[in-house]
Amino acid sequence: MTAPALLTVEDLHVTYRPPGRPPVEAVRGVSFSLAAGASLGIVGESGCGKSSLARALVGLQPASAGTLRFEGRDPARLGPDAARAHRRAVQMVFQDAPGSLNPRLTVGQALAEALRVHRLAAPDQLADRTAALLARVGLPASVLDAYPRELSGGQCQRVSFARCLAVQPRLLLADEPVSALDVSVQARILNLVRALQAELGLAIILISHDLAVVRNVCDRVAVMREGVFVEQGLAEEVFDRPQHPYTRELLAAVPDVARELARRKDGKVTC
Amino acid sequence: MCPDMPHPLLQVDQLAIAFRQDGAETRPVRSVSFTLRAGERAALVGESGCGKSLTALALTRLPPTDRARVSGRIRFDGADTLALRGAALQGLRRSGIAYVFQDPSASLNPVMRVSDQIAECLPHLRRAARPAAARELLARTGLPDPARAARAYPCELSGGQQQRAMLAMALAARPRLLVADEPTTALDVTTQRQVLDLIDELADAFGMAVLLITHNLGLVAGRIRRVSVMYAGEVVESGPTADVLAAPRHPYTRGLLGAVPSLDAPRGAALRDIPGTVPAPDAWPAGCAFAPRCDAAQPRCATLAPPEHEQDGRRCRCWLAQAPAPEGAAPASPPPPRRTLP
């Protein structure tokens, strides 16, 4: 039995048309579907179109062709109320967490704004709700009065997750959420992402150039290159039996401790 | 090339760096010792804020302010670098030790063509010979079109290409040691591997030693001979990379290894995160600095700094890595003086 698809994408194209220059086709026909509560990892190197695809999926960048359906409806053709509900249902976390938070709002104000805009909490509940959101992502309530510049990169990324969770989304897109973070902080954020998915039944699309990160979080994976998915499938299958040469190339580039140590034993490392 | 030369190229002994501000002293680097032979590849590993980069900068006396007080001993190529002055210090910085940093776009001058920036590193050549030499260096770094890259401004190059241009600059004066401080953190995995392979290749071709600074143990595992793990301004564990990573003795090393996701682990395998964060240098705990984050800490860890334990060519600064000491017989902090290296 297959769960009904939360998100269906067919032959999606994203084309940028810079004035006076030839158009750039960043996404050239991508198709996939994602069930509610499922997790998809999109891997590929810089410039392969991952982020353009993500931006099209959340509606930050219009698709130039193809169809996109969220819960059976095209988000671009919704009335104002339905569009507002859609924007709540789909949230995104960016790589540069400090840069994606408003520098002039405290953490508490940023979280309260999300709750207020979507009318999810009465004014007298805001303080409790924002503190609870912070607790959910493992931050102390003392962070509420801090500005983003006073927080570390890992803390800002947690705040970004809290801000998304504030509006109870059904799909969370995370674009390289841990690339800028230290290993131990990265581990904590990945553990958080998995916990959110399991406990809240959130569907997740995780975009990363690090295959080990995707392996850790996602049940399906798509390998993207030059605007198309060259391979997609269950994570175990793609990782253990990669079919496309590009997937194999990416897998070989991952600096995996165990594999690298084994490589050293094979005598391929001289120094 | 794995030379077993009698004289180390670089010998860092009990390096400490202190800053004094408003009457208070902080010591972001407290005790760092390691050696590097000519042509050898070693790494300093640890989270942000452990003192890795400051250690690297101190090698050429480049700490960020004049207020820094550097103590201990650094011998490079037979000279005491902490005593160098004037032209000798310039010489060390020019052709002794070269650096490549994390963010190439921040290291390159945005308003100067790449070839002109490389030419600045070639003062020993006639002016007319410099552009060709710059192109030649760019070609050595594997750029597909070195002539175009030479004419380009940094913003016209990708991150990987910029890092190759930085390498060309670093190599210009044929340094004996290349310090690569998180050189690939801003790059994606495929480019990362290419740039590290290139560093390996150039190190072999130029007979250059490499000190890699990174928080990614995976980068160290396959290509680095000796690794020193730093925490809170100290080297807490060091030894041959394969031994340290296959059987870490310090809980911090184990923690770092547990935090890295593995390609071969099943989905959902919980990553072991190290609780808390590296404390700020002015708040380093007494006793073992890692004790508050350590899952195996004992009461004595909080009060007594662990001595350095040496076994099988490996060193570890942890109470748990050695035979249990009788209570009360433990040495008090600060840590005892080390054996002087031969």
Interface residues (C-beta under 8 A of the other chain):
Chain A: E45 S46 G47 S152 G154 D182 V183 S184 V185 Q186 A187 R188 L190 N191 R194 H209 D210 L211 A212 V213 R215 N216 V217 C218 D219 A235 E236 F239 E249 L250 L251 A252 A253 V254 P255 D256 V257 A258 R259 E260 L261 R263 R264 K265 V269 T270 C271
Chain B: M1 C2 G39 E40 R41 E47 S48 S158 G159 L187 D188 V189 T190 T191 Q192 R193 D200 H215 N216 L217 G218 L219 A221 G222 R223 I224 R225 T241 A242 L245 A246 G255 L256 L257 G258 A259 V260 P261 S262 L263 D264 A265 P266 R267 G268 A269 A270 L271 R272 D273 I274 T277
